[in-house]
Amino acid sequence: MFKIILLIAVCANVATSLSTISIKGAKFFTGGQQFFLKGVAYQGTPDDPLVDTQQCILDAESMATIGTNSIRVYHVDPYSNHDGCMAAFSAKGIYIWLDLDTFNTTITQDVPTWTDVQFVAFTQVMDAFHEYENLAGFWIGNEVITSLTGSSAAPYIKAAVADMKSYITAKAYRAIPIGYSAADIAELRPQLQNYLACSNASTAIDFFGLNSYEWCGDVTYITSGYSNLQAMSEGYNIPIFFSETGCNSQTTGGRSFTDQAAIFGSEMVDTWSGSIIYEWVQETNDYGLVTYPDGEIYSGAPIPIQPDFDNIKNEWASASPVGVSENVYAPSFSAPACPASSGGWQVNGNVALPTLSPSLIADAANQIAYTAPPSNTPSSTSMSLNSAIPSTSPLAPSLVPIMSSAASTIRIASTASALSRSPEVTPISSKSTPINASLSDPSTTSLKSSASSIAADAVSLTTANTSTATSTTETESVTGSAATPSPSKGGASHFQIPFIVGGALAAGICWFG
């Protein structure tokens, strides 16, 4: 009986269509009206929260009761089918803001790279999601720069934006916005947001997200530091919003979310386009809005955590920003000047970007587009290594002999699933750079097992490049109060495998199906 009900619900969802989100000047629009985000971070399972249709229906129903119109998803498996979940959220008027990176392809600040392997992995996610009308936008990265010394990674972020925009054009996809989600580093304001938006539209981000936990406890618009954020964003030429917020001050009485009144109120509403609350699912960091029956982390009907759940519901119910119609909005903003290197900002704004070869992007765009498997089928498939690397492959030539020396087939599995048991991240009391998981760690066993047929020389290359988990901490300061650092991300964390894995394994795993 439940399967029949579920089928009816999915069919009804498929029939429901949302207008795509577009950008004009510094505002989002849908159906001709300005769009403000009222979102939650949604990553109940580390590998992919958008594959269990039944669970998505239950969560979407609960989210709708508090006024949610957006969810942020950090990692997905592009080899899985997402039709049911995307339809379930569409039926409730909920858009998805999706990260393009995977657990082992994100750009890092310590050794920044933008390679063909990363590019191919990003295209896999884009190919799998571009047709969904409630796909609001893609994130090119999340908190890549996590400290004052990390700004040298910024050109790699911008190069990735440029190449992914070129890929969208080559594939004739709709103009899906691409943005970046930044850690709130006071010393890099506003250079980072200006750098990513400067120059021409082909290399600039389309929207900017800020992960900020400054509004903690009994503070005000002034003492929280939000007034500083507003001052640094006035006149910004693209949409800006809080991509994570919702400080957990560890005090009694739960989170009040009183910052929402400022974000959607007269102080900020003309500049900021809303917020995404961190987070939906309760994890060890105690930032969740719901739990699940029988102690499950992510299964069954969500159970509201009170008073937090009702607090955000009431704040959003009271927040009714009056936007502008797209047809009367006439923005006059110009792109900001590219900032010169000064102080903690280490990048000359006009430095050449490490973009990939245009022929590589063209070759990738000419491959057969990824096709998702039918619903309710395993997300992993077997494929020939020879067919996985076409003669026109943009993969680095040095990688092809390594893969060609492997057995004729390998079991393709999601690298995110393989890393779902990654080591613990740093405590809530500190910010952390993405952690490099050692390949000798038990958490990577499934990844190595899935590639057991890879030739011994490739395995030796992999194990020779292991690195121990590292983390750094840094403290931010803002006028009036010390900024509360971002919480440990739990299932949504970005764990890194040394990039030889990207060369020896992900090249086959992430090639177009």
Secondary structure, 3 states (H helix, E strand, C coil): CHHHHHHHHHHHHHHCCCCCCEEECCEEEECCEEECEEEEECCCCCCCCCCCHHHHHHHHHHHHCCCCCEEEECCCCCCCCCHHHHHHHHHCCCEEEEECCCCCCCCCCCCCCCCHHHHHHHHHHHHHHCCCCCEEEEEEEECCCCCHHHHHHHHHHHHHHHHHHHHHHHHCCCCCCEEEEEECCHHHCCHHHHHHHCCCCCCCCCEEEEECECCCCCCCCCCCCHHHHHHHHCCCCCCEEEEEECCCCCCCCCCCCCHHHHHCCCCCCCCEEEEEECCCECCCCCCCCEECHHHCCCCCCCEECCCHHHHHHHHHHHCCCCCCECCCCCCCCCCCCCCCCECCECCCCCCCCCCCCHHHHHHHHCCCCCCCCCCCCCCCEEEEHHHHCCCCCCCCCCHHHHHHCCCCEEEECCHHHHCCCCCCCCCCCCCCCCEECCCCCHHHHHHHHHCCCCCHHHHHHHHCCCCCCCCCCCCCCECCECCECCCCCHHHCCEECCCHHHHHHHHHHCCCC
